[in-house]
Amino acid sequence: MPAHGERYVVDENGKRVSVVLDIEEYKKLLDDLDELDAIRAFDRAKASGEKAIPLERAVADIESRQR
C-alpha cells in the first residue's frame, strides 16, 4: 500500500507508537481485513477436503446447538 502522508504518534524517545488514519482509510482497511478473513476461511475449507453442505443446513445446525 503506498504511503499517503502518514502521520505518527511518537513517544518521548521519538519512537513511532501509533498511526493516525483518516476515518475513511480506516474503514477501508477494516473492509479489506474482513474480505481477507473470508478468503482465508474459504481456502481452509477447500483444503480440509470435507464435503460441503448447503448454507441452510449449516445455519440450522448452528441454531440447534445454541438452544
N, CA, C and O atoms as CSV, one atom per row, in Angstrom:
chain,resi,resn,atom,element,x,y,z
A,1,MET,N,N,0.857,-1.179,0.000
A,1,MET,CA,C,0.000,0.000,0.000
A,1,MET,C,C,0.896,1.232,0.000
A,1,MET,O,O,1.771,1.354,0.857
A,2,PRO,N,N,0.699,2.124,-0.921
A,2,PRO,CA,C,1.545,3.309,-0.983
A,2,PRO,C,C,1.298,4.243,0.194
A,2,PRO,O,O,0.199,4.298,0.746
A,3,ALA,N,N,2.324,4.964,0.558
A,3,ALA,CA,C,2.220,5.931,1.656
A,3,ALA,C,C,1.414,7.136,1.201
A,3,ALA,O,O,1.616,7.653,0.102
A,4,HIS,N,N,0.508,7.576,2.049
A,4,HIS,CA,C,-0.327,8.744,1.744
A,4,HIS,C,C,-0.243,9.742,2.892
A,4,HIS,O,O,-1.208,9.920,3.635
A,5,GLY,N,N,0.882,10.379,3.034
A,5,GLY,CA,C,1.016,11.388,4.083
A,5,GLY,C,C,0.801,10.804,5.465
A,5,GLY,O,O,0.034,11.348,6.259
A,6,GLU,N,N,1.475,9.698,5.759
A,6,GLU,CA,C,1.298,9.060,7.059
A,6,GLU,C,C,1.611,10.031,8.190
A,6,GLU,O,O,2.497,10.881,8.092
A,7,ARG,N,N,0.858,9.871,9.251
A,7,ARG,CA,C,1.082,10.673,10.455
A,7,ARG,C,C,1.237,9.700,11.616
A,7,ARG,O,O,0.469,8.747,11.748
A,8,TYR,N,N,2.227,9.949,12.447
A,8,TYR,CA,C,2.533,9.056,13.553
A,8,TYR,C,C,2.457,9.772,14.887
A,8,TYR,O,O,2.628,10.988,14.971
A,9,VAL,N,N,2.199,9.001,15.922
A,9,VAL,CA,C,2.332,9.461,17.292
A,9,VAL,C,C,3.632,8.844,17.784
A,9,VAL,O,O,3.860,7.646,17.615
A,10,VAL,N,N,4.471,9.650,18.383
A,10,VAL,CA,C,5.762,9.153,18.857
A,10,VAL,C,C,5.849,9.275,20.372
A,10,VAL,O,O,5.189,10.113,20.986
A,11,ASP,N,N,6.685,8.414,20.963
A,11,ASP,CA,C,6.901,8.504,22.404
A,11,ASP,C,C,7.979,9.540,22.696
A,11,ASP,O,O,8.454,10.227,21.791
A,12,GLU,N,N,8.356,9.644,23.951
A,12,GLU,CA,C,9.316,10.663,24.354
A,12,GLU,C,C,10.705,10.458,23.741
A,12,GLU,O,O,11.531,11.370,23.739
A,13,ASN,N,N,10.954,9.244,23.218
A,13,ASN,CA,C,12.239,8.953,22.573
A,13,ASN,C,C,12.166,9.091,21.048
A,13,ASN,O,O,13.139,8.812,20.348
A,14,GLY,N,N,11.030,9.514,20.552
A,14,GLY,CA,C,10.862,9.663,19.118
A,14,GLY,C,C,10.495,8.376,18.399
A,14,GLY,O,O,10.437,8.339,17.170
A,15,LYS,N,N,10.246,7.314,19.170
A,15,LYS,CA,C,9.862,6.032,18.566
A,15,LYS,C,C,8.387,6.090,18.171
A,15,LYS,O,O,7.540,6.518,18.955
A,16,ARG,N,N,8.091,5.655,16.943
A,16,ARG,CA,C,6.705,5.625,16.471
A,16,ARG,C,C,5.924,4.583,17.275
A,16,ARG,O,O,6.344,3.431,17.386
A,17,VAL,N,N,4.796,4.996,17.828
A,17,VAL,CA,C,3.993,4.086,18.636
A,17,VAL,C,C,2.561,3.938,18.117
A,17,VAL,O,O,1.865,2.997,18.498
A,18,SER,N,N,2.118,4.837,17.269
A,18,SER,CA,C,0.767,4.793,16.722
A,18,SER,C,C,0.744,5.477,15.363
A,18,SER,O,O,1.646,6.232,15.001
A,19,VAL,N,N,-0.322,5.184,14.625
A,19,VAL,CA,C,-0.535,5.801,13.324
A,19,VAL,C,C,-1.873,6.519,13.358
A,19,VAL,O,O,-2.846,5.999,13.904
A,20,VAL,N,N,-1.928,7.698,12.785
A,20,VAL,CA,C,-3.167,8.451,12.677
A,20,VAL,C,C,-3.674,8.269,11.252
A,20,VAL,O,O,-2.980,8.584,10.286
A,21,LEU,N,N,-4.918,7.746,11.138
A,21,LEU,CA,C,-5.503,7.494,9.823
A,21,LEU,C,C,-6.764,8.312,9.624
A,21,LEU,O,O,-7.496,8.594,10.573
A,22,ASP,N,N,-7.002,8.683,8.393
A,22,ASP,CA,C,-8.277,9.260,8.018
A,22,ASP,C,C,-9.349,8.193,8.264
A,22,ASP,O,O,-9.099,7.014,8.011
A,23,ILE,N,N,-10.504,8.565,8.738
A,23,ILE,CA,C,-11.546,7.593,9.085
A,23,ILE,C,C,-11.960,6.752,7.885
A,23,ILE,O,O,-12.238,5.563,8.038
A,24,GLU,N,N,-12.007,7.338,6.706
A,24,GLU,CA,C,-12.378,6.578,5.510
A,24,GLU,C,C,-11.314,5.537,5.171
A,24,GLU,O,O,-11.645,4.425,4.761
A,25,GLU,N,N,-10.062,5.884,5.337
A,25,GLU,CA,C,-8.984,4.921,5.098
A,25,GLU,C,C,-9.058,3.786,6.123
A,25,GLU,O,O,-8.853,2.620,5.786
A,26,TYR,N,N,-9.352,4.138,7.367
A,26,TYR,CA,C,-9.507,3.140,8.430
A,26,TYR,C,C,-10.645,2.171,8.099
A,26,TYR,O,O,-10.490,0.957,8.229
A,27,LYS,N,N,-11.788,2.712,7.671
A,27,LYS,CA,C,-12.932,1.860,7.315
A,27,LYS,C,C,-12.592,0.937,6.156
A,27,LYS,O,O,-12.997,-0.225,6.144
A,28,LYS,N,N,-11.843,1.455,5.172
A,28,LYS,CA,C,-11.442,0.628,4.036
A,28,LYS,C,C,-10.514,-0.488,4.495
A,28,LYS,O,O,-10.630,-1.619,4.023
A,29,LEU,N,N,-9.607,-0.192,5.396
A,29,LEU,CA,C,-8.720,-1.232,5.926
A,29,LEU,C,C,-9.521,-2.321,6.629
A,29,LEU,O,O,-9.232,-3.507,6.472
A,30,LEU,N,N,-10.529,-1.921,7.403
A,30,LEU,CA,C,-11.375,-2.908,8.082
A,30,LEU,C,C,-12.134,-3.767,7.075
A,30,LEU,O,O,-12.229,-4.982,7.242
A,31,ASP,N,N,-12.671,-3.143,6.035
A,31,ASP,CA,C,-13.359,-3.900,4.982
A,31,ASP,C,C,-12.411,-4.882,4.301
A,31,ASP,O,O,-12.772,-6.028,4.038
A,32,ASP,N,N,-11.193,-4.419,4.019
A,32,ASP,CA,C,-10.201,-5.286,3.384
A,32,ASP,C,C,-9.841,-6.465,4.294
A,32,ASP,O,O,-9.663,-7.584,3.815
A,33,LEU,N,N,-9.735,-6.220,5.590
A,33,LEU,CA,C,-9.443,-7.302,6.535
A,33,LEU,C,C,-10.577,-8.321,6.580
A,33,LEU,O,O,-10.332,-9.527,6.634
A,34,ASP,N,N,-11.821,-7.836,6.557
A,34,ASP,CA,C,-12.968,-8.752,6.527
A,34,ASP,C,C,-12.926,-9.625,5.282
A,34,ASP,O,O,-13.172,-10.829,5.352
A,35,GLU,N,N,-12.616,-9.018,4.151
A,35,GLU,CA,C,-12.544,-9.772,2.904
A,35,GLU,C,C,-11.415,-10.800,2.955
A,35,GLU,O,O,-11.580,-11.933,2.504
A,36,LEU,N,N,-10.279,-10.403,3.501
A,36,LEU,CA,C,-9.151,-11.326,3.622
A,36,LEU,C,C,-9.503,-12.492,4.540
A,36,LEU,O,O,-9.140,-13.632,4.250
A,37,ASP,N,N,-10.209,-12.227,5.650
A,37,ASP,CA,C,-10.653,-13.300,6.547
A,37,ASP,C,C,-11.549,-14.287,5.804
A,37,ASP,O,O,-11.417,-15.499,5.972
A,38,ALA,N,N,-12.454,-13.769,4.987
A,38,ALA,CA,C,-13.358,-14.636,4.228
A,38,ALA,C,C,-12.579,-15.492,3.230
A,38,ALA,O,O,-12.867,-16.678,3.067
A,39,ILE,N,N,-11.604,-14.896,2.573
A,39,ILE,CA,C,-10.782,-15.635,1.611
A,39,ILE,C,C,-10.004,-16.735,2.321
A,39,ILE,O,O,-9.938,-17.865,1.836
A,40,ARG,N,N,-9.417,-16.410,3.464
A,40,ARG,CA,C,-8.650,-17.415,4.218
A,40,ARG,C,C,-9.551,-18.537,4.716
A,40,ARG,O,O,-9.157,-19.703,4.690
A,41,ALA,N,N,-10.754,-18.199,5.168
A,41,ALA,CA,C,-11.697,-19.230,5.620
A,41,ALA,C,C,-12.073,-20.140,4.457
A,41,ALA,O,O,-12.147,-21.358,4.619
A,42,PHE,N,N,-12.308,-19.557,3.295
A,42,PHE,CA,C,-12.620,-20.344,2.104
A,42,PHE,C,C,-11.459,-21.271,1.760
A,42,PHE,O,O,-11.665,-22.454,1.486
A,43,ASP,N,N,-10.248,-20.739,1.773
A,43,ASP,CA,C,-9.072,-21.550,1.462
A,43,ASP,C,C,-8.911,-22.705,2.453
A,43,ASP,O,O,-8.570,-23.818,2.055
A,44,ARG,N,N,-9.156,-22.446,3.746
A,44,ARG,CA,C,-9.076,-23.520,4.756
A,44,ARG,C,C,-10.139,-24.578,4.507
A,44,ARG,O,O,-9.875,-25.775,4.618
A,45,ALA,N,N,-11.338,-24.127,4.171
A,45,ALA,CA,C,-12.430,-25.073,3.916
A,45,ALA,C,C,-12.114,-25.942,2.700
A,45,ALA,O,O,-12.336,-27.152,2.729
A,46,LYS,N,N,-11.603,-25.341,1.646
A,46,LYS,CA,C,-11.250,-26.106,0.441
A,46,LYS,C,C,-10.133,-27.104,0.748
A,46,LYS,O,O,-10.167,-28.240,0.275
A,47,ALA,N,N,-9.150,-26.684,1.536
A,47,ALA,CA,C,-8.004,-27.536,1.843
A,47,ALA,C,C,-8.366,-28.683,2.785
A,47,ALA,O,O,-7.670,-29.698,2.822
A,48,SER,N,N,-9.452,-28.527,3.549
A,48,SER,CA,C,-9.823,-29.557,4.514
A,48,SER,C,C,-10.289,-30.833,3.826
A,48,SER,O,O,-10.199,-31.919,4.400
A,49,GLY,N,N,-10.782,-30.708,2.610
A,49,GLY,CA,C,-11.258,-31.868,1.882
A,49,GLY,C,C,-12.613,-32.374,2.347
A,49,GLY,O,O,-13.102,-33.387,1.848
A,50,GLU,N,N,-13.229,-31.673,3.303
A,50,GLU,CA,C,-14.549,-32.080,3.787
A,50,GLU,C,C,-15.616,-31.790,2.739
A,50,GLU,O,O,-15.476,-30.885,1.917
A,51,LYS,N,N,-16.675,-32.574,2.790
A,51,LYS,CA,C,-17.787,-32.381,1.873
A,51,LYS,C,C,-18.555,-31.113,2.257
A,51,LYS,O,O,-18.816,-30.869,3.434
A,52,ALA,N,N,-18.906,-30.325,1.267
A,52,ALA,CA,C,-19.668,-29.093,1.504
A,52,ALA,C,C,-21.119,-29.434,1.835
A,52,ALA,O,O,-21.667,-30.425,1.353
A,53,ILE,N,N,-21.732,-28.583,2.675
A,53,ILE,CA,C,-23.155,-28.740,2.984
A,53,ILE,C,C,-23.863,-27.445,2.615
A,53,ILE,O,O,-23.241,-26.383,2.593
A,54,PRO,N,N,-25.146,-27.521,2.327
A,54,PRO,CA,C,-25.886,-26.302,1.976
A,54,PRO,C,C,-25.898,-25.310,3.142
A,54,PRO,O,O,-25.915,-25.702,4.308
A,55,LEU,N,N,-25.888,-24.032,2.807
A,55,LEU,CA,C,-25.889,-22.975,3.819
A,55,LEU,C,C,-27.052,-23.121,4.777
A,55,LEU,O,O,-26.877,-22.969,5.986
A,56,GLU,N,N,-28.234,-23.413,4.263
A,56,GLU,CA,C,-29.422,-23.522,5.116
A,56,GLU,C,C,-29.227,-24.597,6.181
A,56,GLU,O,O,-29.622,-24.412,7.332
A,57,ARG,N,N,-28.624,-25.712,5.802
A,57,ARG,CA,C,-28.380,-26.795,6.763
A,57,ARG,C,C,-27.345,-26.366,7.807
A,57,ARG,O,O,-27.496,-26.661,8.992
A,58,ALA,N,N,-26.308,-25.678,7.367
A,58,ALA,CA,C,-25.289,-25.205,8.304
A,58,ALA,C,C,-25.899,-24.250,9.325
A,58,ALA,O,O,-25.621,-24.350,10.520
A,59,VAL,N,N,-26.729,-23.325,8.852
A,59,VAL,CA,C,-27.379,-22.363,9.757
A,59,VAL,C,C,-28.290,-23.105,10.729
A,59,VAL,O,O,-28.287,-22.806,11.923
A,60,ALA,N,N,-29.058,-24.057,10.244
A,60,ALA,CA,C,-29.951,-24.832,11.107
A,60,ALA,C,C,-29.155,-25.600,12.159
A,60,ALA,O,O,-29.559,-25.657,13.320
A,61,ASP,N,N,-28.027,-26.191,11.761
A,61,ASP,CA,C,-27.181,-26.919,12.716
A,61,ASP,C,C,-26.647,-25.991,13.801
A,61,ASP,O,O,-26.656,-26.335,14.983
A,62,ILE,N,N,-26.186,-24.820,13.393
A,62,ILE,CA,C,-25.653,-23.857,14.368
A,62,ILE,C,C,-26.747,-23.390,15.318
A,62,ILE,O,O,-26.532,-23.315,16.527
A,63,GLU,N,N,-27.912,-23.078,14.777
A,63,GLU,CA,C,-29.014,-22.605,15.622
A,63,GLU,C,C,-29.465,-23.683,16.589
A,63,GLU,O,O,-29.811,-23.371,17.728
A,64,SER,N,N,-29.472,-24.948,16.170
A,64,SER,CA,C,-29.904,-26.022,17.071
A,64,SER,C,C,-28.921,-26.210,18.217
A,64,SER,O,O,-29.319,-26.620,19.307
A,65,ARG,N,N,-27.641,-25.917,17.989
A,65,ARG,CA,C,-26.634,-26.036,19.056
A,65,ARG,C,C,-26.704,-24.895,20.048
A,65,ARG,O,O,-26.223,-25.023,21.174
A,66,GLN,N,N,-27.292,-23.785,19.651
A,66,GLN,CA,C,-27.362,-22.603,20.529
A,66,GLN,C,C,-28.551,-22.664,21.475
A,66,GLN,O,O,-28.660,-21.828,22.372
A,67,ARG,N,N,-29.430,-23.617,21.301
A,67,ARG,CA,C,-30.603,-23.705,22.174
A,67,ARG,C,C,-30.312,-24.411,23.440
A,67,ARG,O,O,-31.200,-24.565,24.279
